[in-house]
Amino acid sequence: MSEAAQVELVSVDVASEDDPGRLLVREVTWSIHPGEWWAIGGGPASGKTALLATAAGLNPSARGVVRIFGRDLQRASESEQTAWRREVGFVFENGGGLLGRLTVAENVALPLRYHSDRDPAEVHTRVDALLQLAGLEGLADLVPSQLTLALRQRVALLRSLALPVRILFLDSPLRGLAPSGIRWWLGFLRELRARRAADGEALSLITSAYDFRSLRDDAERFAVLENGRFRLLAQADEVAGYREDAASPAQTADGL
């Protein structure tokens, strides 16, 4: 590709966040270019979350080089890292990491309050627009404990989009969803990318998953974590066949 990579991992070893001495994935060399949609597959405890967190600059690598927007993470100043955080969104799995004491609207507003100088009225307008975009305006005053897990994930998605990010990491967002929930996520992400493209802005998506059945028609680049290694899938038959017979059974919880 002619455009410079937004994220580069060179010979990176990825460690467990809870146990930094335990390596989960070794020798990862990976580049994410503007506008790409990546799907990263792997079974339970394969290191998907740790890999995404390392690529997003949230966790340090155990070895190797991580570059974000061309700058070596280990050599970057605190101000440079703060600037990255405005442009890199991350949606955690299992409820999205929302703060339980804050309302839905307050959770969505957090990036605006920490990383922008908007006045309260502007923050309120932006949050309202995001909630309406996802059809969640009626939930603004609720706290996370009053929401289903699927709805908490959607709120976390909106929080990650409060600032105009260039890269969005999504940690197993489709896990456990009924077909209606999966359709909502994929439709939302398609429309989001299309709107950004219409404005001349490329949005990169990195989505982890247990299998690729729901992502095959949308993601453009695929890789898997197997036996502690990162492996690119270049052939369509590899993507189509990956974990088709070993995928985790879908849960019945609806995404609404």
TIMI-185666 format. One record per residue (C-alpha): x, y, z; residue number from 1; residue in one letter. Coordinates in Angstrom, 1 decimal, padded with zeros to 4 digits. Layout:
// TIMI-185666
+--------+--------+--------+------+------+
!      x !      y !      z ! resi ! resn !
+--------+--------+--------+------+------+
!      X !      Y !      Z !  NUM !    a !
...
+--------+--------+--------+------+------+
This chain:
// TIMI-185666
+--------+--------+--------+------+------+
!      x !      y !      z ! resi ! resn !
+--------+--------+--------+------+------+
!  000.0 !  000.0 !  000.0 !    1 !    m !
!  001.2 !  003.5 ! -000.7 !    2 !    s !
! -000.1 !  005.0 !  002.5 !    3 !    e !
!  002.0 !  004.6 !  005.6 !    4 !    a !
!  000.8 !  002.1 !  008.2 !    5 !    a !
! -001.1 !  003.5 !  011.2 !    6 !    q !
!  000.0 !  000.7 !  013.4 !    7 !    v !
!  003.1 ! -001.5 !  013.0 !    8 !    e !
!  004.1 ! -004.5 !  015.1 !    9 !    l !
!  007.6 ! -005.8 !  014.4 !   10 !    v !
!  008.7 ! -009.1 !  016.1 !   11 !    s !
!  006.4 ! -008.4 !  019.0 !   12 !    v !
!  005.9 ! -010.8 !  021.9 !   13 !    d !
!  002.5 ! -010.3 !  023.6 !   14 !    v !
!  002.3 ! -011.0 !  027.3 !   15 !    a !
! -000.7 ! -011.5 !  029.6 !   16 !    s !
! -001.8 ! -008.3 !  031.3 !   17 !    e !
! -002.4 ! -010.1 !  034.6 !   18 !    d !
!  000.9 ! -012.0 !  034.4 !   19 !    d !
!  003.5 ! -010.1 !  032.4 !   20 !    p !
!  005.9 ! -013.0 !  032.6 !   21 !    g !
!  003.6 ! -015.3 !  030.6 !   22 !    r !
!  003.8 ! -014.9 !  026.8 !   23 !    l !
!  000.5 ! -015.4 !  024.9 !   24 !    l !
!  001.6 ! -014.7 !  021.3 !   25 !    v !
!  005.2 ! -014.6 !  020.0 !   26 !    r !
!  006.9 ! -012.9 !  017.0 !   27 !    e !
!  004.0 ! -010.9 !  015.7 !   28 !    v !
!  004.7 ! -008.8 !  012.6 !   29 !    t !
!  001.6 ! -007.0 !  011.5 !   30 !    w !
!  000.7 ! -003.7 !  009.8 !   31 !    s !
! -002.6 ! -001.9 !  009.9 !   32 !    i !
! -003.2 !  000.6 !  007.0 !   33 !    h !
! -005.8 !  003.4 !  006.8 !   34 !    p !
! -009.3 !  002.2 !  006.1 !   35 !    g !
! -008.6 ! -001.6 !  006.5 !   36 !    e !
! -011.1 ! -003.8 !  008.3 !   37 !    w !
! -009.2 ! -006.7 !  010.0 !   38 !    w !
! -010.8 ! -009.8 !  011.6 !   39 !    a !
! -008.5 ! -011.5 !  014.1 !   40 !    i !
! -009.6 ! -015.1 !  015.0 !   41 !    g !
! -008.7 ! -017.3 !  017.9 !   42 !    g !
! -010.1 ! -019.5 !  020.5 !   43 !    g !
! -010.6 ! -018.8 !  024.2 !   44 !    p !
! -007.3 ! -017.7 !  025.9 !   45 !    a !
! -005.5 ! -017.5 !  022.6 !   46 !    s !
! -004.4 ! -013.9 !  023.3 !   47 !    g !
! -006.8 ! -011.9 !  021.1 !   48 !    k !
! -007.6 ! -009.3 !  023.8 !   49 !    t !
! -003.9 ! -008.9 !  024.8 !   50 !    a !
! -002.9 ! -008.6 !  021.1 !   51 !    l !
! -005.5 ! -005.9 !  020.4 !   52 !    l !
! -004.5 ! -004.0 !  023.6 !   53 !    a !
! -000.9 ! -004.1 !  022.6 !   54 !    t !
! -001.6 ! -002.9 !  019.1 !   55 !    a !
! -003.7 ! -000.1 !  020.5 !   56 !    a !
! -000.9 !  001.1 !  022.8 !   57 !    g !
! -002.8 !  000.2 !  025.9 !   58 !    l !
! -000.4 ! -002.5 !  027.1 !   59 !    n !
!  003.4 ! -002.6 !  026.5 !   60 !    p !
!  004.9 ! -005.4 !  024.4 !   61 !    s !
!  007.1 ! -007.9 !  026.1 !   62 !    a !
!  009.6 ! -007.7 !  023.2 !   63 !    r !
!  009.8 ! -006.1 !  019.8 !   64 !    g !
!  008.7 ! -002.7 !  018.4 !   65 !    v !
!  005.2 ! -001.2 !  018.3 !   66 !    v !
!  004.7 !  001.9 !  016.2 !   67 !    r !
!  001.5 !  004.0 !  016.3 !   68 !    i !
!  001.2 !  006.7 !  013.6 !   69 !    f !
!  004.9 !  006.1 !  012.9 !   70 !    g !
!  006.2 !  006.7 !  016.4 !   71 !    r !
!  007.8 !  004.0 !  018.5 !   72 !    d !
!  005.6 !  003.5 !  021.5 !   73 !    l !
!  008.5 !  002.9 !  023.9 !   74 !    q !
!  010.2 !  006.2 !  022.9 !   75 !    r !
!  007.0 !  008.3 !  022.8 !   76 !    a !
!  006.4 !  011.1 !  025.3 !   77 !    s !
!  003.4 !  011.2 !  027.5 !   78 !    e !
!  002.0 !  014.1 !  025.4 !   79 !    s !
!  002.4 !  012.0 !  022.2 !   80 !    e !
!  000.6 !  009.1 !  023.8 !   81 !    q !
! -002.2 !  011.3 !  025.0 !   82 !    t !
! -002.6 !  012.5 !  021.4 !   83 !    a !
! -002.9 !  008.9 !  020.2 !   84 !    w !
! -005.6 !  008.2 !  022.6 !   85 !    r !
! -007.8 !  010.8 !  021.0 !   86 !    r !
! -007.5 !  008.9 !  017.7 !   87 !    e !
! -007.6 !  005.3 !  018.8 !   88 !    v !
! -010.8 !  003.8 !  020.1 !   89 !    g !
! -011.1 !  000.5 !  022.0 !   90 !    f !
! -014.3 ! -001.4 !  022.9 !   91 !    v !
! -013.7 ! -004.0 !  025.5 !   92 !    f !
! -015.7 ! -007.2 !  025.7 !   93 !    e !
! -018.0 ! -008.3 !  028.5 !   94 !    n !
! -019.7 ! -005.0 !  029.0 !   95 !    g !
! -017.2 ! -002.6 !  027.5 !   96 !    g !
! -015.6 ! -001.5 !  030.7 !   97 !    g !
! -018.2 !  001.1 !  031.6 !   98 !    l !
! -018.0 !  002.9 !  034.9 !   99 !    l !
! -020.8 !  001.7 !  037.0 !  100 !    g !
! -021.3 !  004.8 !  039.0 !  101 !    r !
! -021.9 !  007.0 !  035.9 !  102 !    l !
! -025.0 !  007.1 !  033.8 !  103 !    t !
! -025.0 !  006.1 !  030.1 !  104 !    v !
! -024.7 !  009.7 !  029.0 !  105 !    a !
! -021.8 !  010.3 !  031.4 !  106 !    e !
! -020.0 !  007.3 !  030.3 !  107 !    n !
! -020.3 !  008.3 !  026.6 !  108 !    v !
! -019.1 !  011.8 !  027.5 !  109 !    a !
! -015.9 !  010.7 !  029.3 !  110 !    l !
! -013.5 !  011.1 !  026.3 !  111 !    p !
! -014.9 !  014.5 !  025.6 !  112 !    l !
! -014.3 !  015.6 !  029.1 !  113 !    r !
! -010.8 !  014.2 !  029.4 !  114 !    y !
! -009.4 !  014.8 !  025.9 !  115 !    h !
! -011.2 !  017.9 !  024.6 !  116 !    s !
! -011.9 !  021.5 !  025.6 !  117 !    d !
! -015.6 !  021.5 !  024.7 !  118 !    r !
! -017.9 !  023.4 !  027.0 !  119 !    d !
! -020.7 !  021.4 !  028.7 !  120 !    p !
! -023.3 !  022.4 !  026.2 !  121 !    a !
! -021.2 !  021.1 !  023.3 !  122 !    e !
! -020.5 !  017.9 !  025.2 !  123 !    v !
! -024.3 !  017.4 !  025.8 !  124 !    h !
! -025.0 !  018.0 !  022.1 !  125 !    t !
! -022.4 !  015.5 !  021.0 !  126 !    r !
! -023.6 !  012.8 !  023.5 !  127 !    v !
! -027.2 !  013.3 !  022.4 !  128 !    d !
! -026.3 !  012.9 !  018.8 !  129 !    a !
! -024.4 !  009.7 !  019.5 !  130 !    l !
! -027.2 !  008.1 !  021.5 !  131 !    l !
! -029.7 !  009.0 !  018.8 !  132 !    q !
! -027.4 !  007.5 !  016.2 !  133 !    l !
! -027.6 !  004.1 !  018.0 !  134 !    a !
! -031.2 !  004.5 !  019.0 !  135 !    g !
! -030.3 !  004.6 !  022.7 !  136 !    l !
! -031.5 !  008.1 !  023.6 !  137 !    e !
! -034.0 !  006.7 !  026.0 !  138 !    g !
! -031.3 !  005.1 !  028.1 !  139 !    l !
! -029.3 !  008.3 !  028.8 !  140 !    a !
! -030.0 !  008.5 !  032.5 !  141 !    d !
! -029.7 !  004.8 !  033.3 !  142 !    l !
! -026.6 !  003.3 !  034.9 !  143 !    v !
! -024.8 !  000.2 !  033.4 !  144 !    p !
! -026.3 ! -002.2 !  035.9 !  145 !    s !
! -029.7 ! -001.4 !  034.5 !  146 !    q !
! -028.7 ! -002.5 !  031.0 !  147 !    l !
! -028.3 ! -005.9 !  029.4 !  148 !    t !
! -024.7 ! -006.9 !  028.6 !  149 !    l !
! -025.5 ! -006.4 !  024.9 !  150 !    a !
! -026.6 ! -002.8 !  025.5 !  151 !    l !
! -023.6 ! -002.1 !  027.6 !  152 !    r !
! -021.4 ! -003.1 !  024.7 !  153 !    q !
! -023.3 ! -000.6 !  022.4 !  154 !    r !
! -022.8 !  002.2 !  024.9 !  155 !    v !
! -019.1 !  001.4 !  025.1 !  156 !    a !
! -019.0 !  001.6 !  021.3 !  157 !    l !
! -020.5 !  005.1 !  021.4 !  158 !    l !
! -018.0 !  006.1 !  024.1 !  159 !    r !
! -015.2 !  005.0 !  021.8 !  160 !    s !
! -016.6 !  007.2 !  019.0 !  161 !    l !
! -017.1 !  010.3 !  021.1 !  162 !    a !
! -013.9 !  011.7 !  019.6 !  163 !    l !
! -013.2 !  011.4 !  015.8 !  164 !    p !
! -011.0 !  008.3 !  016.1 !  165 !    v !
! -009.0 !  007.0 !  013.1 !  166 !    r !
! -008.7 !  003.4 !  014.4 !  167 !    i !
! -011.3 !  001.4 !  016.3 !  168 !    l !
! -010.4 ! -001.8 !  018.1 !  169 !    f !
! -013.4 ! -004.1 !  018.9 !  170 !    l !
! -012.7 ! -007.0 !  021.2 !  171 !    d !
! -015.2 ! -009.8 !  020.3 !  172 !    s !
! -018.2 ! -007.5 !  019.9 !  173 !    p !
! -020.4 ! -010.2 !  018.3 !  174 !    l !
! -019.8 ! -012.8 !  021.0 !  175 !    r !
! -022.9 ! -014.3 !  022.4 !  176 !    g !
! -025.3 ! -012.2 !  020.3 !  177 !    l !
! -028.4 ! -013.5 !  018.6 !  178 !    a !
! -028.6 ! -012.9 !  014.8 !  179 !    p !
! -030.5 ! -009.6 !  015.4 !  180 !    s !
! -027.7 ! -008.3 !  017.6 !  181 !    g !
! -025.1 ! -009.3 !  015.0 !  182 !    i !
! -027.0 ! -007.6 !  012.3 !  183 !    r !
! -027.2 ! -004.4 !  014.3 !  184 !    w !
! -023.4 ! -004.3 !  014.9 !  185 !    w !
! -022.4 ! -005.0 !  011.3 !  186 !    l !
! -025.0 ! -002.5 !  009.9 !  187 !    g !
! -023.8 !  000.2 !  012.3 !  188 !    f !
! -020.1 ! -000.4 !  011.4 !  189 !    l !
! -020.8 ! -000.4 !  007.7 !  190 !    r !
! -022.7 !  002.9 !  007.9 !  191 !    e !
! -020.1 !  004.4 !  010.1 !  192 !    l !
! -017.3 !  003.5 !  007.6 !  193 !    r !
! -019.5 !  004.8 !  004.7 !  194 !    a !
! -020.1 !  008.1 !  006.4 !  195 !    r !
! -016.4 !  008.6 !  007.2 !  196 !    r !
! -015.5 !  007.7 !  003.6 !  197 !    a !
! -018.0 !  010.2 !  002.3 !  198 !    a !
! -016.3 !  012.8 !  004.4 !  199 !    d !
! -012.9 !  011.8 !  003.0 !  200 !    g !
! -011.8 !  010.1 !  006.2 !  201 !    e !
! -010.7 !  006.5 !  006.4 !  202 !    a !
! -011.7 !  004.5 !  009.5 !  203 !    l !
! -009.7 !  001.4 !  010.3 !  204 !    s !
! -011.5 ! -001.4 !  012.2 !  205 !    l !
! -009.9 ! -004.3 !  014.0 !  206 !    i !
! -012.4 ! -006.9 !  015.2 !  207 !    t !
! -011.5 ! -010.1 !  017.1 !  208 !    s !
! -013.8 ! -013.1 !  016.9 !  209 !    a !
! -013.9 ! -016.9 !  017.6 !  210 !    y !
! -014.7 ! -017.5 !  013.9 !  211 !    d !
! -015.3 ! -015.5 !  010.8 !  212 !    f !
! -018.8 ! -016.6 !  009.7 !  213 !    r !
! -020.4 ! -013.2 !  010.5 !  214 !    s !
! -017.4 ! -011.1 !  009.3 !  215 !    l !
! -016.5 ! -012.7 !  006.0 !  216 !    r !
! -018.6 ! -010.3 !  003.9 !  217 !    d !
! -017.3 ! -007.2 !  005.6 !  218 !    d !
! -013.7 ! -007.6 !  006.8 !  219 !    a !
! -011.0 ! -007.4 !  004.2 !  220 !    e !
! -008.0 ! -008.8 !  006.0 !  221 !    r !
! -007.9 ! -011.9 !  008.2 !  222 !    f !
! -005.4 ! -013.4 !  010.7 !  223 !    a !
! -005.6 ! -016.1 !  013.4 !  224 !    v !
! -003.9 ! -016.8 !  016.6 !  225 !    l !
! -002.9 ! -020.5 !  016.8 !  226 !    e !
! -000.5 ! -022.2 !  019.2 !  227 !    n !
!  000.9 ! -018.8 !  020.3 !  228 !    g !
!  001.5 ! -017.5 !  016.8 !  229 !    r !
!  000.0 ! -014.9 !  014.6 !  230 !    f !
! -000.8 ! -016.2 !  011.1 !  231 !    r !
! -002.2 ! -014.2 !  008.1 !  232 !    l !
! -004.9 ! -015.8 !  006.0 !  233 !    l !
! -004.4 ! -014.9 !  002.4 !  234 !    a !
! -006.7 ! -017.4 !  000.7 !  235 !    q !
! -010.5 ! -017.3 !  000.6 !  236 !    a !
! -010.8 ! -021.0 !  001.4 !  237 !    d !
! -008.7 ! -020.5 !  004.6 !  238 !    e !
! -011.0 ! -017.8 !  005.8 !  239 !    v !
! -014.2 ! -019.7 !  004.9 !  240 !    a !
! -013.0 ! -022.8 !  006.6 !  241 !    g !
! -011.5 ! -021.4 !  009.8 !  242 !    y !
! -013.1 ! -022.9 !  012.9 !  243 !    r !
! -016.3 ! -023.6 !  011.0 !  244 !    e !
! -016.6 ! -027.0 !  012.8 !  245 !    d !
! -015.0 ! -025.8 !  016.0 !  246 !    a !
! -016.7 ! -022.5 !  016.6 !  247 !    a !
! -018.1 ! -021.9 !  020.1 !  248 !    s !
! -021.9 ! -022.5 !  020.3 !  249 !    p !
! -023.8 ! -019.3 !  019.9 !  250 !    a !
! -025.6 ! -018.1 !  023.0 !  251 !    q !
! -029.2 ! -017.1 !  022.8 !  252 !    t !
! -029.1 ! -013.7 !  024.5 !  253 !    a !
! -030.6 ! -011.2 !  022.1 !  254 !    d !
! -028.7 ! -008.0 !  021.2 !  255 !    g !
! -031.6 ! -005.8 !  022.0 !  256 !    l !
+--------+--------+--------+------+------+
